[in-house]
Amino acid sequence: MAVDDFKAYIRKIIHVDMDAFYASVEQLDDPNLRYLPIAVGGSSKRGVVAAASYEARKYGVKSAMSGRLAAKLCPDLVFVKPRFERYQEISKRIRDIFFEYTALVEPLSLDEAYLDVTVNRKKAPSATLLAKEIRQKIREKTGLNASAGISINKFLAKIASDINKPNGQKTIAPDEVLGFLETLDVRKFYGVGKVTKDKMYQLGIFTGADLKSKSLDELQQHFGKSGAFYYQVVRGIHLSEVKTERQRKSVGAERTFNDNISSEIYMISRLEAIAEELEKRLKKHGLAGKTITLKIKYSDFSVQTRSKTLGLFIASKELILEESKALLYQERLKNSVRLLGISLHKLNSEQNSSELSAKEAAAASRKHEQLRLPF
């Protein structure tokens, strides 16, 4: 690839990732929890850890782990009940800080976001210094630490933000990109999971250099459509722009039960509570959906989904429950059930960010001028 071709794909992207966000908020609000290994969530018999403090991570405790296993790994682990309203409150304050610097902000969750600062509100040439200033301001206004990755695209910025965690940042400048990618283990490529990693290893692809040696045809043969993605990103090309509007594709709610349930009659009362929670979430965002899906996780951990597309949008607890019951009775259950969930898809609206200047966002996304140093 020619140098000029490479320059055409250069932006200044910052990926900001809060450090152990939920756990850090709990330690911030309760001084007695500071420096202790804590897990947010996961305390019930079937509970799952939502977040773990760095003190707990030293024992191998991590998010999505069962509370039972977490307690086994760390006998002194302190379980804390999640307070999502509090996390949302602080997330909003952090997001407000982002908008002080750029109109192009793409939130990924409550605790991380992409920022395109190629053109920014501070008229600053250095994305590295902007990231440092943003992290400092987050610390001053919330008392929490954030890490950041800075590079020419979202793919690289995401990888970079993990390198100096916690409370650090890493810049991969334009002239460092190709060398960095060639030495990187493919398992650290964002989006390469365990299955893909194992397949790459079997093919003799261990580093970016190995990946780069494969032709586009070879990669597509082994990885399908993803092959073209791997072919481009290992050459520093990732065309995905920072999206200021993220379309919500579904809204759902689910419950894991303390004991497995075999009777469909008992499940109806559980579905009623789930439908009520889903109704609240839909109302909060002013949404309704046409496709309803019932998720059933059995005691052997196998998962089954049953869906139906309706002729009208629904959002009320009564209609959600009625359709969920119909899906439940659609066929016999294979086994006892440990989890039920309901979700609505094909929604009636998109989320819009009212905090953005449309003109400013459009102008920033179109402007791809040659970057001024320092990066």
Secondary structure, 3 states (H helix, E strand, C coil): CCHHHHHCCCCCEEEEEECCHHHHHHHHHCHHHCCCCEEEECCCCCCEEEEECHHHHCCCCCCCCEHHHHHHHCCCCEEECCCHHHHHHHHHHHHHHHHCCCCCEEEEECCEEEEECCCCCCCCCCHHHHHHHHHHHHHHHHCCCEEEEEECCHHHHHHHHCCCCCCCEEECCHHHHHHHHHHCEHHHCCCCCHHHHHHHHHCCCCEHHHHHCCCHHHHHHHHCCHHHHHHHHCCCCCCCCCCCCCCCCEEEEEEEEEEEECCHHHHHHHHHHHHHHHHHHHHHHCCCEEEEEEEEEECCCCEEEEEEEEEEEECCHHHHHHHHHHHHCCCCCCCCEEEEEEEEEEECCCCCCCCCCHHHHHHHHHCCCCCCCCC
